[in-house]
């Protein structure tokens, strides 16, 4: 029962965010209906491009890449 309450609260929060900021401002990871047509720059690593969800780094967006110190 608690899981249903959490899902209902999540849906409510997502609807409020979409109402305030517009459609596409928040998405659930892996939802097929959220495919976006975005111009991208390929990274050269196919597995990374797939993991990013749009086929590369989105053009015209602020991107931050981080990791542990000295990780590459």
N, C-alpha and C positions, 0 to 999 in steps of 0.2 A: 504494500500500500504506500509506503514512504517513497518508493521509486516513482510511482505515478504522480505524487505531489511534486517531486523534484522535476520531472519532465514537464508538468504543467507550469511550474514556476519558470523554467528555462524558456518554454514557448512564449510565455507572457513577456519575459524580459526581451526576447528576440523581436517580438512584434513591436514593443515600445521603441526599441533602438531603430528598427526599420521605419517606424512612423516619424521619429525625430530626425533621422539622418538620411533616409531614402533607401530604396530597394538595393540590395547588394552590399550594404554597409556592414552586414554581419552574415556569416554563413556557417553551416555545420560542415565539418571536415568530411569529405567523401560523398557528399550529396550529389547525385547525378544531375539534378535540376539546376545546380549552381555553376555549371560550366560557363566560363566567361570568354568572350572573344577579345583577347588582349594581345597587342603587338609585343613580341618578346625578343630578347637577345639570347641565343642558345649559349649554354655554358661550356659546351664541348664534352660534357659528361652526361650520357643518355640517362643514367639512373638518377642523377640530380635533377635534370630537366623534368623527368616524370614525377619525382617527389615534390617538385615545386608546384605541380598541378596545372600549369599553363604552358609548359613546354620550354621553360627558360626563365630568365629574369625579366619581369615586366618593364617595358620601356616607359620612361616618363614618371617613374615612381621612386620614392625614397626607399632604398634597400639597405638593411644593416645585416652584416654577416659577422658573427662573433663565435668565439670558442675559448677553450682554456689557453692560457699563456703558452707560447711556443708550440702551438698545435699545428702551425702551418700557415 
